Amino acid sequence: MLQTDSEFTKARWVCTLIGLGFYLVDIVTDVGLAVKYFLNGHLVWAGLTLLFVVIGSTATQVFSYSWYRDDTRNPLVNPGGDRLISGMNRGGLIGLHVVQMGIFTRYYHLLKAGYRAVWSKSPETVDCSREVHLALFGQATDLSMLKLFETFLESVPQLLLQLCILLGHGHKSILQGICMVGSFINIAWAIVDYRRCLRRSLPQVQEMPSGLPTFFYLMYKLLTISTHILSLSLFLILSLYSALGMAVLWLAGTLWAHWVHTDFCTSKSLERLYRTIVGVVLVFTFFNVKGQDTRWPMAVYYVLYALVNLSGPLLLVLVRPEAESTEYFWPVTLLIFGGTVLGLACLLLYYTVCHPRGKSLEADEVDGHMGQEREPDTMLRMSNFLQL
């Protein structure tokens, strides 16, 4: 009999369905907003809004297809060696991903197989084997990683863009508000889902206790990401040349991923693409990109993060004093200052009080991998992916 923590439960199935709903709402509202900008003559805004959707979707399709292809060669996932994954051959997979339906196909197969395992009452599904549940978690893990890619390539930049349009140009609409809320919810959901899948996928990682530890961790991530986006939006309002500074940050993160020699992908070209995406992620938040001890890099990162956040409002009011009289300046400044302090406080509370270090072998942002071998399951990719 499987333990509850090892089962793909009805609650997890429902959460997968909710995640699909959030993903659809986020994409539909972004495309709708781009169309609205286009009809109103804001061609640059429309182009940028749509560009982030295309970039995020294209990157997830590339990795989704690559993982399907790798799975056909993996005897643990495809023991029959029939070159079929989820009933699809290579041509079908390529077609689905070219029309940007790869991630929806993954949702469909996970929901279908999960429904059979946890909702169906047929005799053959009443006592599902451990392998069935591990296979379901494997599919959920792949989806969580793809969603994390999509979040930092589409939702996060989209939120930054819409804040610049709202604060810098005073343009606001209901659809824009829905788009921003949808992006924020998508960010929060992706982080929660990835954290859950990570700690279920790696046997040497102890499950994070519910309650205060989870609360502190999520608040740390959401507050630091949100305040950083707000601060960067003020820099872009101050000068569009600030985008060059963001490009430098992206390049530094990408070079860091190259320097630590990430080994997530099975091909060199995909590994380079992965490292460029890691660079984007590191612009907005810290992740352990190689499962190593990163106490000092993490400390340096958040010192620089705090300096950037606090200098955003200060530079804006010094260079453009008239900004102080705008209706957004003081609310945004208070949100940045207060959110930065609270976010860093939650980070310190989590890693000094709530982090289960020493209770089990664990891979985390600070600890890194502890050298324990993983059991041969369908979640091998997660061990080389971004660690929380």
C-alpha positions as CSV (number, residue, x, y, z in Angstrom):
1,M,0.0,0.0,0.0
2,L,1.4,3.4,-0.9
3,Q,1.8,6.1,1.7
4,T,-0.3,9.2,1.1
5,D,2.7,11.3,0.4
6,S,3.7,8.9,-2.4
7,E,0.3,8.9,-4.0
8,F,-0.9,11.0,-6.9
9,T,-4.1,12.0,-5.0
10,K,-7.4,13.5,-6.1
11,A,-6.2,16.8,-4.6
12,R,-3.1,16.7,-6.8
13,W,-5.3,15.9,-9.9
14,V,-7.6,18.9,-9.1
15,C,-4.6,21.1,-8.6
16,T,-3.3,20.1,-12.0
17,L,-6.6,21.1,-13.5
18,I,-6.5,24.4,-11.7
19,G,-3.0,25.0,-13.0
20,L,-4.2,24.4,-16.5
21,G,-6.9,26.9,-16.0
22,F,-4.5,29.6,-14.7
23,Y,-2.2,28.9,-17.7
24,L,-5.0,29.3,-20.2
25,V,-6.3,32.5,-18.5
26,D,-2.8,34.0,-18.5
27,I,-2.2,33.3,-22.2
28,V,-5.7,34.4,-23.3
29,T,-5.6,37.7,-21.4
30,D,-2.1,38.5,-22.7
31,V,-3.1,37.8,-26.3
32,G,-6.4,39.8,-25.8
33,L,-4.4,42.7,-24.4
34,A,-2.0,42.7,-27.3
35,V,-5.0,42.8,-29.7
36,K,-6.5,45.7,-27.8
37,Y,-3.2,47.6,-27.9
38,F,-3.0,47.0,-31.6
39,L,-6.5,48.2,-32.3
40,N,-5.8,51.4,-30.2
41,G,-2.7,52.1,-32.2
42,H,-0.1,51.2,-29.6
43,L,1.9,49.0,-31.9
44,V,5.1,48.8,-29.8
45,W,3.1,47.8,-26.7
46,A,1.2,45.2,-28.7
47,G,4.3,43.8,-30.2
48,L,6.1,43.5,-26.9
49,T,3.1,42.0,-25.2
50,L,2.8,39.3,-27.9
51,L,6.6,38.8,-28.1
52,F,6.8,37.6,-24.5
53,V,3.9,35.2,-25.1
54,V,5.7,33.8,-28.2
55,I,9.1,33.5,-26.5
56,G,7.7,31.7,-23.4
57,S,5.6,29.4,-25.5
58,T,8.4,28.6,-28.0
59,A,10.9,27.8,-25.3
60,T,8.6,25.4,-23.5
61,Q,7.7,23.7,-26.8
62,V,11.4,23.2,-27.6
63,F,12.2,21.6,-24.2
64,S,8.9,19.6,-24.2
65,Y,9.7,18.0,-27.5
66,S,13.3,17.4,-26.4
67,W,12.2,15.6,-23.3
68,Y,9.7,13.5,-25.2
69,R,12.5,12.5,-27.6
70,D,14.8,11.7,-24.7
71,D,12.1,9.5,-23.1
72,T,11.8,7.3,-26.1
73,R,15.5,6.4,-25.6
74,N,15.2,5.9,-21.8
75,P,14.5,2.2,-20.9
76,L,13.1,3.3,-17.5
77,V,10.4,5.4,-19.2
78,N,9.9,3.5,-22.4
79,P,10.9,-0.1,-21.6
80,G,9.3,-1.4,-24.8
81,G,11.5,0.7,-27.0
82,D,8.7,1.1,-29.5
83,R,9.6,4.8,-30.2
84,L,6.2,5.9,-28.9
85,I,5.5,8.1,-26.0
86,S,1.9,8.6,-24.8
87,G,0.8,6.9,-28.1
88,M,2.6,9.4,-30.3
89,N,5.4,8.9,-32.8
90,R,8.1,11.4,-33.7
91,G,6.2,13.0,-36.5
92,G,3.1,13.6,-34.4
93,L,5.2,15.0,-31.6
94,I,6.9,17.5,-33.9
95,G,3.6,18.6,-35.4
96,L,2.0,19.1,-32.0
97,H,4.9,21.2,-30.8
98,V,5.2,23.3,-34.0
99,V,1.6,24.4,-33.5
100,Q,2.4,25.2,-29.8
101,M,0.3,22.4,-28.4
102,G,3.0,20.4,-26.6
103,I,2.3,21.6,-23.1
104,F,-1.5,21.1,-23.6
105,T,-0.8,17.6,-24.7
106,R,1.2,17.0,-21.5
107,Y,-1.7,18.4,-19.5
108,Y,-4.2,16.1,-21.4
109,H,-2.2,12.9,-20.8
110,L,-1.5,13.7,-17.1
111,L,-5.1,14.5,-16.4
112,K,-6.3,11.4,-18.3
113,A,-3.9,9.0,-16.6
114,G,-4.4,10.7,-13.3
115,Y,-8.2,10.4,-13.6
116,R,-7.8,6.7,-14.3
117,A,-5.6,6.2,-11.3
118,V,-7.5,8.3,-8.6
119,W,-11.1,8.6,-9.8
120,S,-11.9,5.5,-11.7
121,K,-13.4,2.6,-9.7
122,S,-12.7,-0.2,-12.1
123,P,-11.0,-3.3,-10.5
124,E,-7.7,-2.8,-12.3
125,T,-7.3,0.8,-11.0
126,V,-8.4,0.3,-7.3
127,D,-4.9,-0.9,-6.3
128,C,-2.5,1.2,-8.4
129,S,1.1,0.1,-8.3
130,R,3.9,2.3,-7.1
131,E,5.2,2.5,-10.7
132,V,1.9,4.0,-11.8
133,H,2.1,6.8,-9.2
134,L,5.8,7.4,-10.0
135,A,4.9,7.7,-13.7
136,L,2.2,10.3,-12.8
137,F,4.6,12.3,-10.7
138,G,7.1,12.1,-13.5
139,Q,4.6,13.7,-15.9
140,A,3.7,16.3,-13.3
141,T,7.4,17.1,-12.7
142,D,8.1,17.7,-16.4
143,L,5.1,20.1,-16.5
144,S,6.3,21.9,-13.4
145,M,9.7,22.6,-15.0
146,L,8.1,23.7,-18.2
147,K,5.8,26.0,-16.3
148,L,8.8,27.5,-14.5
149,F,10.4,28.3,-17.9
150,E,7.2,29.8,-19.2
151,T,6.7,31.9,-16.0
152,F,10.1,33.6,-16.2
153,L,10.1,34.0,-19.9
154,E,6.5,35.2,-20.2
155,S,4.6,36.0,-17.0
156,V,7.4,37.9,-15.2
157,P,8.5,40.1,-18.2
158,Q,4.8,40.6,-19.0
159,L,4.2,41.9,-15.5
160,L,7.2,44.2,-15.8
161,L,6.0,45.5,-19.2
162,Q,2.5,46.2,-18.0
163,L,3.8,48.0,-14.9
164,C,5.9,50.3,-17.1
165,I,2.9,51.1,-19.3
166,L,0.7,51.7,-16.3
167,L,3.2,53.8,-14.2
168,G,5.2,55.4,-17.0
169,H,2.4,56.3,-19.4
170,G,-0.7,56.3,-17.2
171,H,-2.5,53.9,-19.5
172,K,-4.8,51.5,-17.6
173,S,-7.7,49.3,-18.5
174,I,-9.6,46.4,-16.9
175,L,-8.1,43.9,-19.3
176,Q,-4.6,45.2,-18.4
177,G,-5.4,44.7,-14.7
178,I,-6.7,41.2,-15.3
179,C,-3.5,40.5,-17.3
180,M,-1.3,41.7,-14.5
181,V,-3.2,39.8,-11.8
182,G,-3.1,36.7,-14.0
183,S,0.6,37.0,-14.5
184,F,1.1,37.3,-10.7
185,I,-1.1,34.3,-9.9
186,N,0.8,32.3,-12.6
187,I,4.1,33.2,-10.9
188,A,2.9,32.2,-7.5
189,W,1.3,29.0,-8.7
190,A,4.4,28.0,-10.8
191,I,6.7,28.4,-7.7
192,V,4.3,26.4,-5.4
193,D,3.9,23.6,-8.0
194,Y,7.6,23.4,-8.7
195,R,8.5,23.3,-5.0
196,R,6.0,20.5,-4.4
197,C,7.2,18.5,-7.4
198,L,10.9,19.0,-6.5
199,R,10.5,17.7,-3.0
200,R,8.4,14.7,-4.2
201,S,10.8,13.9,-7.0
202,L,14.2,13.8,-5.2
203,P,14.3,10.9,-2.6
204,Q,17.1,12.6,-0.6
205,V,15.1,15.8,-0.2
206,Q,12.9,16.0,2.9
207,E,9.4,17.3,2.3
208,M,9.1,20.9,3.5
209,P,6.7,20.9,6.4
210,S,3.4,22.7,5.9
211,G,2.4,25.7,7.9
212,L,5.0,28.4,8.7
213,P,8.0,26.9,6.8
214,T,6.0,26.9,3.6
215,F,4.5,30.3,4.3
216,F,7.9,31.9,5.0
217,Y,9.4,30.3,1.8
218,L,6.6,31.4,-0.5
219,M,6.5,34.9,1.0
220,Y,10.2,35.2,0.6
221,K,10.0,34.3,-3.1
222,L,6.9,36.3,-3.9
223,L,8.0,39.4,-2.1
224,T,11.5,39.5,-3.5
225,I,10.3,38.8,-7.1
226,S,7.5,41.4,-6.9
227,T,9.5,44.2,-5.4
228,H,12.3,43.5,-7.9
229,I,9.9,43.8,-10.7
230,L,8.5,47.1,-9.3
231,S,12.0,48.5,-8.9
232,L,13.1,47.5,-12.4
233,S,9.9,49.2,-13.7
234,L,11.0,52.4,-12.1
235,F,14.4,52.2,-13.7
236,L,12.8,51.7,-17.1
237,I,10.5,54.7,-16.5
238,L,13.6,56.7,-15.7
239,S,15.3,55.7,-18.9
240,L,14.8,53.0,-21.5
241,Y,18.6,52.6,-21.4
242,S,18.1,50.8,-18.1
243,A,17.2,47.8,-20.3
244,L,20.9,47.6,-21.1
245,G,21.6,47.2,-17.4
246,M,19.1,44.4,-17.3
247,A,20.9,42.8,-20.3
248,V,24.1,43.0,-18.3
249,L,22.5,41.2,-15.4
250,W,21.2,38.6,-17.8
251,L,24.6,38.1,-19.3
252,A,26.2,37.8,-15.8
253,G,23.6,35.1,-14.9
254,T,24.2,33.2,-18.1
255,L,28.0,33.3,-17.7
256,W,27.5,32.1,-14.1
257,A,25.6,29.1,-15.5
258,H,28.4,28.5,-18.0
259,W,31.0,28.8,-15.3
260,V,29.5,26.2,-13.0
261,H,29.0,23.8,-16.0
262,T,25.3,23.0,-15.7
263,D,24.5,19.6,-17.2
264,F,20.8,19.6,-17.5
265,C,20.4,18.8,-21.2
266,T,21.4,15.9,-23.4
267,S,22.8,18.1,-26.2
268,K,25.2,21.1,-26.2
269,S,22.9,23.4,-28.2
270,L,20.0,22.8,-25.7
271,E,22.4,23.2,-22.8
272,R,23.3,26.7,-24.1
273,L,19.6,27.6,-24.5
274,Y,19.0,26.3,-21.0
275,R,21.8,28.5,-19.6
276,T,20.5,31.6,-21.3
277,I,17.1,30.9,-19.7
278,V,18.8,30.5,-16.3
279,G,20.3,34.0,-16.9
280,V,16.8,35.4,-17.3
281,V,15.6,33.6,-14.1
282,L,18.6,35.0,-12.2
283,V,17.6,38.6,-13.2
284,F,14.5,38.2,-11.0
285,T,15.3,35.7,-8.3
286,F,18.0,33.3,-7.0
287,F,18.0,29.6,-7.7
288,N,20.8,27.1,-7.2
289,V,21.7,26.3,-10.8
290,K,24.0,23.3,-10.1
291,G,22.9,21.8,-6.7
292,Q,26.0,23.1,-5.0
293,D,26.6,24.9,-1.7
294,T,25.7,28.5,-2.7
295,R,25.7,30.4,0.7
296,W,28.1,33.1,-0.5
297,P,26.7,33.5,-4.0
298,M,23.2,33.7,-2.6
299,A,24.3,36.3,0.0
300,V,26.1,38.5,-2.6
301,Y,23.0,38.1,-4.9
302,Y,20.6,39.5,-2.3
303,V,22.9,42.3,-1.2
304,L,23.0,43.5,-4.8
305,Y,19.2,42.8,-5.1
306,A,18.6,45.1,-2.1
307,L,20.8,47.8,-3.5
308,V,19.0,47.8,-6.8
309,N,15.6,47.8,-5.1
310,L,16.4,50.7,-2.8
311,S,18.2,52.8,-5.5
312,G,15.2,52.6,-8.0
313,P,13.0,55.1,-6.2
314,L,15.9,57.2,-5.1
315,L,17.3,57.7,-8.6
316,L,13.9,58.4,-10.0
317,V,13.2,61.2,-7.6
318,L,16.7,62.6,-7.9
319,V,16.8,62.6,-11.7
320,R,13.1,63.4,-12.3
321,P,11.9,65.3,-9.2
322,E,8.4,65.7,-10.8
323,A,7.9,62.0,-10.3
324,E,7.4,62.5,-6.6
325,S,4.1,64.3,-7.3
326,T,2.7,61.4,-9.3
327,E,0.0,59.3,-7.7
328,Y,2.0,56.1,-7.9
329,F,5.4,57.2,-6.6
330,W,4.9,56.9,-2.8
331,P,2.7,53.8,-2.9
332,V,5.2,52.0,-5.1
333,T,8.1,53.2,-3.1
334,L,6.5,52.0,0.2
335,L,5.8,48.7,-1.5
336,I,9.4,48.3,-2.7
337,F,10.9,49.3,0.7
338,G,8.5,47.3,2.8
339,G,8.4,44.3,0.5
340,T,12.2,44.1,0.3
341,V,12.6,44.2,4.1
342,L,9.8,41.6,4.6
343,G,11.0,39.4,1.8
344,L,14.6,39.3,3.1
345,A,13.3,38.8,6.7
346,C,11.2,35.8,5.4
347,L,14.4,34.5,3.7
348,L,16.4,34.7,6.9
349,L,13.6,33.1,9.0
350,Y,13.2,30.2,6.6
351,Y,16.9,29.4,6.3
352,T,17.8,29.9,10.0
353,V,14.6,28.6,11.7
354,C,12.4,26.6,9.3
355,H,14.9,25.0,6.9
356,P,15.1,21.3,7.6
357,R,18.9,21.2,7.3
358,G,20.5,18.3,9.2
359,K,17.3,16.3,9.4
360,S,17.8,14.5,6.1
361,L,20.0,14.7,3.1
362,E,18.7,17.7,1.1
363,A,19.3,19.7,-2.0
364,D,18.4,23.3,-1.7
365,E,19.5,26.8,-2.7
366,V,22.0,26.9,0.2
367,D,22.8,23.3,0.9
368,G,23.4,21.9,-2.6
369,H,23.4,18.1,-3.3
370,M,24.6,15.8,-0.6
371,G,25.9,13.0,-2.8
372,Q,23.2,10.4,-2.3
373,E,22.3,8.4,-5.3
374,R,18.8,8.8,-6.7
375,E,16.6,5.8,-7.2
376,P,16.0,5.0,-10.9
377,D,12.6,6.7,-11.6
378,T,11.0,8.8,-14.3
379,M,12.1,12.1,-12.6
380,L,15.8,12.1,-13.5
381,R,15.7,15.6,-15.1
382,M,14.7,17.3,-11.8
383,S,18.0,16.5,-10.1
384,N,19.9,18.6,-12.6
385,F,17.3,21.4,-12.9
386,L,17.1,24.6,-10.9
387,Q,17.0,23.8,-7.2
388,L,14.9,25.7,-4.7
